[in-house]
């Protein structure tokens, strides 16, 4: 029997594992900055306005 019953679950778990392996050695601050940068790039690519706080919370 296959590990995952649905292809979508297989895909989700592969993506999560890849993301974990790419970020497991980052500090929380580095992870926040990496996520913020990716979100900003995605918003710009989709033509959305990226709003960010002027106050750092970390």
Secondary structure as UniProt FT lines:
FT   HELIX           7..23
FT   TURN            24..25
FT   HELIX           28..45
FT   TURN            46..47
//
